[in-house]
Amino acid sequence: MERDSSSDEEDEVIHQKERNAPTSPSSFHFQSLTSRITSYFNFPFQKRYLFAILPLFAILLYYVIPDSHSLFSLSSVNVNLRHHQPEESQLRALYLLRQQQLGLLHALNSTSQTHTLKSLLSSQISLNSQIQQLLLSPYTPATSLHFGNAACGTVDQKLPERRTIEWKPKANKFLVAVCVSGQMSNHLMCLQKHMFFAALLNRVLVIPSSKVDYEYERVLDVEHMNKCIGGKVKAVISFQEFSSMRKNGKHEGKFLCYFSLPRPCCLDEEHLRKLKSLGLLSTNRPAAVWDEDARKPRKRSVEEVVSRFSRVEKEDVLAIGDVLDADVEEEWVMQAGGPLAHRCKTLIQPNRLIFLTAQRFIQTFLGRNFLALHFRRHDFLNFCNGKKPSCFYPIPQAANCILRVIERANAPLIYLSTDAAESEIRLLQSLLVREGRHVPLVKRPPRNSAEKWDALLYRHHIEGDPQVEAMLDKTICAMSSVFIGASGSTFTQDIRRLKKDWGSASLCDEYLCHGEEPNVVAEME
């Protein structure tokens, strides 16, 4: 999540000088053109890139300017445009520009492109948008809205082609989910994989107890999961429900670990004591089914998993430990809609109160077309600088990357989900200037009794819960037109999962400064 940039004020001064300068055929030189392109888009111009740029100008000149005598007279073209409806040639030019823009976006989103080519494509998309705006600016707002941000359409997830497995749990066989790594987003990904394992082993999934984990029922819609799966036996139950089903409160079972290292089931002594206090552990310590290191997981097949864990099929209660890093049919598990057969868009989604609150916030503050940004900062400096390349970007560079996405998405404002300090937010806001106007950064405001968008949370006494607040942020971001995420963040990954499952994933969704490296990286301690 590198690019040098001059200030927006300097750019505006340059643009004003260019607009006010007299134009003539003799002032149009190839050397001047290349230098302007190089300075404006800030990448080394090479002759081979000319082939990517010339088609834009050829289309513009051929279709838009009917009079060859006024070829370089911009003022005469503007007068003609402002006094007439769009001519067929102009509409044809717009159509071709739109087709080219879609092609460029498709190429930009291809992971096989090099960094230099990605920069070139991004520059051409921005230029393409400016030409479209120039062509449309003399006409009615309705005309402009027609073309709007169509370049950022939704991604076809091809859900009918989804590969699925039926989840048919046996009423007296349980898999107790154990998730201990990281924070809530990590636990949700772990829970999603537990659902897959439960389906493979034909077991009911037991959500972890709040005594050893988060209160999942506060943030997730468990009832929704069971409605989506269907069937006579509930596929997912709470730990409290599980306890009431076991005779005399005995729920001891078999702890058969997926991971053997760095510790069996990824459990430290504190978690072992907590699980034992719940009656889940006997005097025997957890044992692993194979040698598997969570730090270097091997790819495993469904057949391997079923073969190993079916050896304890007679056990009523089974726990396999934290499976966040398990690599079992990863593409299948992470596909849109997930690997399980169900009748909904997604199985794991926010509870109804959070979902409705997100909708009310969007209706109050954001409107339909908004860009969402997960701007992780607090603990990301050390985390990212420990990776190569780093994913922690200086504020000015991050602002340039965000502006490029705003240009493509044509969004009027940004919803900001961040842990950044106010000093960083203020600097970022000051740099987000488009067409002479600041692009607003919108955060959820403090509680105000005059505002009713968050009334449901207060009425049900879940306001102020950090996990509820985090899930609300995720939900708002997942409902955005376009989303910019933080590379390496499971919070971002969960938002992308929701957007993908809900069918709102955009062609313009990306990680912050994707394909770039920070233009400066501090040394490690």
N, C-alpha and C positions, 0 to 999 in steps of 0.2 A: 504494500500500500504505500518522482524525481522530476522534477521539471522546474527549471528556472523560470521566473516570471517577472515582468516589469509591473509597476503598479497600475491599477485601473485608471487612476487620474491621468497618468502619462499616456496610456492607450487612448483615452478620450481626447486628450489634447492633440495627439497625432491624427486621430480620426477627424477632428474638427478642421485641422490644417489641410488634410487631404480633401475634405468636402468643400472648403472655401477656396482652394487653389484652382486657378483656371485650367481647363482641360483642353487638350489639342492632340491631333494625331501624332505630332512629333514628340509628345511627352511620353508616349507609350513605347518603352523599350524592354527588350527581353531581360537585360541586366537589371533594370529597375524592378521588373516583375519578380524575378527570383529573389532579389534582396528583400523586397517587401514580404514575400511569402516566408522567407527564412526568419525575418525579424518578428513577424506577426505570430507565426505558429511555433517559433522557437525550436526548430530542429534543423540539423545540417542539410542543406538542399543539395541533392545530387541529380545529375541529368537524367538518370533512369527514373526518378520520381516524376519527371515531367509527363510521362505517359499516363500517370494516374490523375494528373491535374488538368491536362488539356481538354479532355472530354467535357468537363464542366463548362469551360469557356466557349467551346465550340457550340454546345447546345444553346447556351445563353445568347451568343451572338447570332446564330443562325435563325432561331425561332422567335426571339424577342424583338430584334431590331430589324424592322422591315425595310428601312431606307438606308441604303449603303452610304449615302452622302452624309448621314448623321451618325456614322458608325461609332465615333468617339465623342459624340455630343450628348452627355448624360442628361443635360437639362432639357433638350428637345424630347428625349424619350420620356422623361417624367411628365412633361406637359401633355404628351400624347396619351400616356397612361391615365392621367387624372381626369381627362375629359371624355373618356370612352369606356365602354364595358370591355372586359377581357376578350381579346381576339382569339380565334381558334389556335393560331400559332403560339400565343402566350399560354393558353391552357395546355397545349401539347408540350410546351417546354416544362411547365409545372409537373405534368404527368411523368415526363422522362426524368426530371430531377427527383421526383418521389421514388421512381423505380431504382434510380442509382443509389439513393440514400438507403433504401432497404437492402440493396446488395452490399453496400459498404458496411452497414450495421451487422449483416450476417457474417461478413469477413472479419469484422472487429471482434465478434463474440466467439470466433473460432480459437480454441486454445493452441492451435498449431502455429499461429502467427508469431513472428519475431517481434521484439520490443520496438525496433525501428519502424517496421511496417505498421504495427499497431498505432504508433504515434502519427504516422502519415495518414492512416485511415481516419483516425479521430479528428485530425485537422480538416480533412476533406469533408467529413460529415458536418462539422461546424460551418465551413464555407458554404456547403450545400444549403444548410438551414438559412443562412444569411441571404442567399440569393432568392430562396423561396419567399422570405419575409419581404424582400425588396419588391418582388413581383406582386405580392398580395397587398402591400401596404396602402396603395391608393384606393382600394375597394372597400366594400362594406365589411363590418366585423363578422358577419355570417360567413363570408368567403374564407376569412382567415381561420375561423373555427373549424371549417370543414377539413382543412389540412392539419391543423393543430399538432398533436403529438402522436400521430398515427404511426410514426417510426418506432415508437415504444409500445407496440402492441403486445398482447399476452402470448406466452409460449404455449404451443399445443403440446400437452403432456401425453397425448395418445392413451388416455385412460382405458379405453376399450381393449387395448392390447396388453394391459397390465398382467404380469405373471403373479398368480396368487395360490395360496394354500388354504384349505378349509380348517377352521378352528372348531373342533368338536370335543370339548372337554368332558372327562368322566366326572361325575358328581362327587366322588370320594377321593379324587387324586388332585393334589395341590402342588404348585410351584410357588414358593415364597420368594418374592423379589428382594434382593439385597443390593443396595446401591450406596457406595460410600465415597466415591471419587468426586472431588470438586464440589461445585455449587449446583443449584437447581437445574440449570440447563443440562449439565452432565448427567444428572439423575434422570431427567426426562428421556435422554437418549438411551441410558441404561435400561429404563423401564420399557421403552419401545423394543429393545432387543429381547428383553425378558418375555414380552408378549409373543415374539416369534418362537422362542424356545418352548413356551407353554403350548403353543399350537402344534409344534413338531412332536411334543411328548404327550399330547392329548390331556393336558392338565389345566385346572382352573388356576388363574394367576391371582396371588394374594398380594395386595399393595402393602408396602412396608408400614410398620407401626410408626406413629408420630413420636414414640419414645426413642426411636433410634434413627429417625429420618424426618423429612419434611411432612407437613400436613397436606398431602396431595389433594384431598377432597376440597380444600380451599381454592385451589387453582385449576384443577382438572374436572371435566364433566364425566364422572365415572358411569353415571346412568346412560349417557350418550354412547359410551363404548359398548355396553351390553345391548342396547337397542340396535346398534349398527351390526353387531355380530349375529344377533338373533339366536335361535336355538332354545331348547328346553332348559338347559343348564347355563347359569350365569358364567360367563367367561372370566369376568374380573370382579373380585370382591375386596372389601376393606379388611384390614387385619382384625378389627373388632367383630365383624361378621364371621370371619374365619374362626376366631376364638370361641364364639357362641356355638359354633357347629361341632367343635371337638368335645368329646365327652370328658367331664371332670377337668376341663381346661388343659388337657394334655395335648400338646401339638409337637412333641419331639419327632424328628424325622432324620433323614440322611443328609448330611452336608457333603456333597460331592462336588468339588471345586473345578471350575473351568480353567482357572489359572493356578499354577503352582508357585510362581514367582511374581514379584519379589516376596510375597507371602501367600500361603494358601487362601484362596477366595478373596485375596486383596484385603484381608481383615487384620487390623492391629488388635492388641490386647484389650483396648477400651471397647471396641465394637464387639469383640467376643464376649466380654462380660455383659454387655447390654442384651445381646441375643440370648445368652444363657438365662438372664433374668426374665425373659419373655417365655421361657420354656422351649425354645427352639433348638437348644444344644444339649446333648447328653454329656456324659463325662468324656466321651471320645472327641478328639479334636478333628477339624475338617481335613479331609483327604482329597487329593487331586486325581482326576481320571487320566491325566497324561502330563507330560512335561511341557508346560506352556508359560512363557514369560509375557506378562502384560506390557512390558516395555518394547518387546519385539514379537508381536503376535503373528502367527502363521495363518495363511489362508486355509480355512477348513470348509468341507462340504457338508451339506445337510445329512448325507448318509453317514459321515463320520460321527456327527453329533448324536444322531438317533441311535447308532450302534453302541456308543459308549454309555450314554445316559439311560438307555433302556435296560441296562443290566440291573437297575434298581426299580424296575417297573412295579414290583410288589410293595414298595414303600409308598405309604399314603402321602407323606409329606416330604418334599425334596427342596433343597436349596443349593444353588450352584455358585453363589457369590456374585461379586460385581462383574458384569460382562460388558462394560462400556467399551473396552478396547478389543472385544472379540471380533475377529474378521471371518464371519460366516456368511457367504453369499452376499457380500457387501452391496453390490449393485442391485440385487433383488430386494434386499431389506430397505435400501434408501430410495427406491423408485417412488414416484409420485403416487400417493395413496397407500404406500406401504406394501408389505408382502402378503397380508392377510385378506381373504375374501370378506367383503362387507358391503353394506348398502349406502354408505355415506361417503363424503369427500375425504374425510380423515378420521382416524380413530382417536388420536390424542389431540385434544383441542381445549381451549380455555373454558372454564365453567360459564354457565349462562349469564351470571351477573357481570363477570368481567367482559364478556363478549358484548353485552348490551351497553355497558359503560363506555367501551371503546367506540361503538357506533355513535353514542351521544356526544362524546368528545369531538369526534370528527365532524358531526353535524354542527356543533357549536363553533369550533375554531378553524377547521381546516378545509372543509368542502371536499368535493369528489376528487379533484386532481391535486395531489400533493406528493412531494418526494419525502421519504423517510431516511434518516441517517443514524446509524448506530456508530457513535464516535467514542470508542473506548480509549481511555487515556491512563487513568489512575495507576494501575499495575502493569500497564502494557509496555512501558519503556524498557524495563529489564527483561520482560518476557520476550518481546520482539527482538531486542538486540542480542538475545541468545540464539536467534535463528539466523540463517543465511539464505536469502537476503532478509534484512530487518523489515518489519511491517509497521514501524512507528515513524510517522511522517511529520516534519515540521509544519506548523500551522499554515504558512503561506503556500507551501506545496500542496497540502491537503485542500486548501481553498481553491486552487487552480483545478485540481481533479474534480471537485464537487461542481464547479462552474461548468465544466465540460458536460457533465451528466445533466445538469439543469438545462443547458442549451438543447440537448437532444430531447429531453422530456418535456420541455416547455412548461415546467411547473412554477406556479407563482410563489410558493413558500416551501419550507422544509420543517418537518417534524423532527426534533432532535432528541434522541435517547442517548444519554451520555453520563459518564462519571467525571467528566473534565471539570477543572476548577473554573470559577467565573472569569478569571483573567484570560484563560485560553478561549472560553466561549466568546468573550467580548472581542478578542482579536480576530477570531474566525468570522464573527458577524461583520466586523468592519471591512473584511476583505471580500465578502460575498456581494459583489456589485455586478449587476447585469443591466445593460442599456441605461446606465446612469442611475439606477435605483438599487437600493439594498434589497437582497432577497431575505425575507424575515426568517429567523430561526424561532420555532415555536416549541416551548416546553410546557409540560403540564403545570399549571399554576398551583400555589398553595390553596388549601381549603378555604372556600368563600361561600357562606350560607346563601348568598344571593345567586350563586350559580347552581344549577340543578343537574348538570351532566353527571356528577359523581354521587348523586343521592342514593342510588342502589347500594353502593358499598357501605355507606354510613348506616343505612336502614338495616342492613344485615350484619353490621358490626365487624366487617373485615377490612375497613379502611386503615391505612397506616401499616398493614402487614407488608414487610419488605418483599415477600414472595408474590403477594397479590399485586403490588406496585410493579414489580418486574414483569409479571405476566401481562399486565395491562399495557405496559410499554411494548412488549412483543406483539400483542394483538393489534395495536394501532399501527405499528410498523408493517405488519403483515397485510393490513388493509390498504396500504399505500399504492399509488400508481407505479412508482419506481422506488426501489430500495437500494441504498448503498450500505454495505456491511463492513465489519472489521474482520480481516483475514485472521484465521486462527482462533476465533471466538466461537464457542459453542452456543452462546446467546444469539449470535448472528446466524449460525447454522439452523437453530430452531425456528427463527423467523423465516428463513429461506424454505424450510420444510413446510411451514404453514402456507406460505404464498404458493408453493408448488402444489400442495394438496388442495387448496381452495381454488386453484385455477387462476390466481392473480399474479403469477410470476411474469415479469416483463422482460422483453428483449433487452432492455436497458439496465436491468438489475446487475450490479457488479460489486466487487470488493473495492474499498477505497484505494485509489491510485493503482488499480490492477495493472500488472505488467511493468510497473515502475519500481525503482529502488529509491529509498530516501536520499536526498541530495547531500545529507550529512548524517553520519552515524557516530555516536560517542564510543569511546573505548570502554571495554568492560573493566570491572574492578580487578 
